[in-house]
Amino acid sequence: MAKLLTVRGSIAVCALLLVIGLAFAQTRQGPEPTPLAAARQALDEGRFGAVAGLLSGLEDPEATLLRIRADIGRGRYDEALAALAPIAAAQPGGDAALEQGRLQWYLGRRADATRTLQGVLARSARRTGGDFLRMGLAARTLRQFRQANQFFREGAGLTPDDPALNTAWGELFFEGYENAEAFRSFELAQQANGAYLPARVGAARVLMQDGPPQARALIDAILEVNADHVEALLLQAEFALDDRKRDEAAALIERALAVNPRSLEALALRATLASLAGQDDESERRAAAVLAINPVYGEVYRVAGDHAARNYLFDEAVVLVRRAVEIDAENARAWSDLGLHLLRTGDEASARGALERAFDAADRAGHGNPVVTNSLELLRSLDEFETIREGDIVMKLHADEAGVMREVAMPLAREALAALSERWDFTPTGPILIEVFPRHDDFAVRTLGLPGFLGALGACFGRVVTMDSPRARPPGTFSWGATLWHELAHVITLQMSNNRVPRWLTEGISVFEERRARAEWGHEMDVSFAQAMNAGEVLKLADLNEGFTDPKTISLAYYEASLLVEHIVERFGEEALRGLLRAYGRGLETDEALRAATSVEMDDLQESFDAAMERRYADLRTSLERPEDLTPDIGLEQLRIMVDGSPDSFPLRTLLARALHESGDAAGAIAQLERAAELMPTATGEANPNGLIATIALEQGDTARAITALTAQIRVDHTNIEAARQLVSLLPADAAPAVREDAYARLAAIDPFDTEAQLALGGLALDRRDPAAAIPALRAALATRPPDAAGVNVSLARAHVLAGNLDDAKRHALAALEIAPSFEEAQELLLEIIDRGAAAPAGVR
């Protein structure tokens, strides 16, 4: 994971340099280019209409080929083929033959293309980097990827600074999911020619996955060079679609089609737009127009399926991509996509079949696909998971964790779905598949097909939930329970909206539902949001969806979305929120959906939201203020004076507390920290004043005060496992059972694999003769393989006796004796169980 972070970080930094380099390249002065050089640059920049004028009067072979390429760029395919035919016939191993073969392939004339391109491979010269570039492009078009890679490698050995060759090699890497290598190739192309736009386009494609903000900047820079650059316009349209700005996407696509009205990529995106809008007849009409140009262009349905999945329409994505592979059964990427979409619908058997087809297709092409390989390996590992079924919930747990997680995860899942279904007056369609992974990379592969996905804890696809188990990350770094509840809230919102809810609303509701489920959940960003308000960095509501695509703003977007959801409930009521989901389910977009559910416009909602946040965070924002003249070496007395002048400053109070502590004034330090805790009650981590209160109290020998402080700390900082463990270690033996149970329950909620916590909870439940609570806690404790397994089995046997489960009680008593044959308590209990069984009426056990 650290490696992936490093790679992505370096890609993002290099992207910034590429944008800067592009601006520099555009302002650089140089000698007046020749007509041929100017025409080549115009072609590289996508200014196809300028090429003919720049070449006026020139009739040499290169000028002719440049004109033909410009015609291809403008969709004049028939004219280009007619012009290429005699040249390619005369030079079957030359560049014209390459262009002819690539265009034939693009138009779906694969038999003709194969003959033409095999002729290029057989008859091309092999002397220069350009020769190997030609052969590499021919091999790649024919899906001979291993051979293409070798040609590019040999060409780079001869002309390492050729931007066209490095760009073509980068595109090959990108097609093979090797993003870091692809980006490096595009970077090399830019180092050789800072104005070479095809490399910029390639880099932008990589960054759309690894650094969306940098990709947006790079695309903007390309469009500054050529406002009608077809590929850049289509990439920008992709972003607009992800942001649910479909009118903007439509305008961008039409601008691209104005340049090339027969661009398959643009026409496919136009069909996708209709599909996303639920206009099935129009989508089919537009897809038919694409297939009239290229009858085997299954991409028209694969792209639509990809965008359907990006908009949570997973069942629709499966239907669309099945159409893609029916049209082109050799499309390895479509088979891969189909496998992932099927996984997201929970159809793992069919997904395996599709992924195997993808593997075979990629293998025939000599091109690996890590998404496919990883997913197939993951599916094999899932075969070893234990499956638990209760009602409409199917939970898959790793064999090493199932003993514990079945006792805690399944009850929480049942509680969540029951509570959410009642609150939303909606029963989701099942079965709901929940898969819990002890390795984060396994969760990432199950979700996306690739390891990494570092910031995510869980994912939901409507009927399928995937997530990290408590042991996938160090205990205390996240709340697995809040994650499970969050994802199950998505089950409700996705299904209730027919999977048409925008990301801001479904994520906002899930975080909001966390807070409604447990007082301590869903407040982690409270202080950060107040800081964002002070810094003027709160997102505008119209841009909220876009905030989820930027790593710098995604955490803020989650929390702000939850605050907006809460504001909608407070202003308009629960029914308005339900109505908003249903409006999206009818196919309305945000402005119309908002009017239908609340009768207000976005500007009105923005105004009332801003006012509500000003009221809600006024005190906290004041508490965060830090005097400008505050310096690290400020003295104790000066701090006292500053606190008197700014009594509501949290930073000043905590600094004064630390200074008082260092001076030996423990009582004064605690008093300041208590006031700081009042000023910022939702502070977490080291900022929570109760942690230092506990430290100072223990130094003074005041265990009772430390217990009070630690209890207050973990009620807010609910994943702080160190504080939770310290608390239970400090509790005296005669502490009230309710106090002990609360402390151990909070520890077990963070780490359900904590043997001590589960044993304590089981023992306390036994003491109050509550077998329904004792049995799952003791079973969980036993599954952690405790040192005293015999003793735990005896406790479990006693709990089952209380519950009247004599067969289970006998089984655990015998298990204790198998471990410790002379265990007198187990012997006596076994005799008691046998006597009870003998005295029971017939048929009662």
Buried (B, 14 or more C-beta within 10 A) or exposed (E): EEEBEEBBEBBBEBBBEBBEBBBEBEEEEEEEEEBBEBBBBBBBBBBBEBBBEBBEEBEEEEBBBBBBBBBBBBBBBEBBBEBBEEBBEEBBBBBBBBBBBBBBBBBBBBEBBBEBBBBBBEEBEEEEBBBBBBBBBBBBBBBBBEBBBBBBEBBBEBBEEBBBBBBBBBBBBBBBBBBBBBBBBBBBBBBBBBBBBBBBBBBBBBBBBBBBBBBBBBBEBBBEBBEBBBBBBBBBBBBBBBBBBBEBBBEBBBBBBEBBEBBBBBBBBBBBBBBBBBBEEBBBEBBEBBBEBBEBBBBBBBBBBBBBBBBBBBBBBBBBBBBBBEBBEBBBBBBBBBBBBBBBBBBBEBBBBBBBBBBBBBEEBBBBBBBBBBBBEBBEBBEEBBEBEEEBBBBBBBEBBBBBBBBBBBEBBBBBBEBBBEBBEBEBEBBBBBBBBBBBBBBBBBBBBBBBBBEBBBBBBBBBBBBBBBBBEEBBEBBBBBBBBBBBBBBBBBBBBBBBBBBBBBBBBBBBBBBBBBEBBBBBBBBBBBBBBBEEEBBEBBEBBBBBBBEEBEBBBBBBBBBBBBBBBEBBEEEBBBBBBBBBBEBBBBEEBBBBBBEBEBEEBBEBBBEBBEEBBEBBBBBBBEEEEBEEEBEBEBBBEBBEEBEBBBBBBBBBBBBBBEEEBBEBBBBBBBBBBBBBBBBBEEBBBBBBBBBBBBEEEBBEBBBBBBBBBBBBBBBBBBBBBBBBEBBEEEBEEEBBBBBBBBBBBBBBBBBBBBBBBBBBBBEEEBBEBBBBBBBBBBBBEBEBBBBBBBBBBBBBBBBEBBEBBBBBBBBBBEBBEEBEBBBEBBEBBEEBBEEEEEEEB
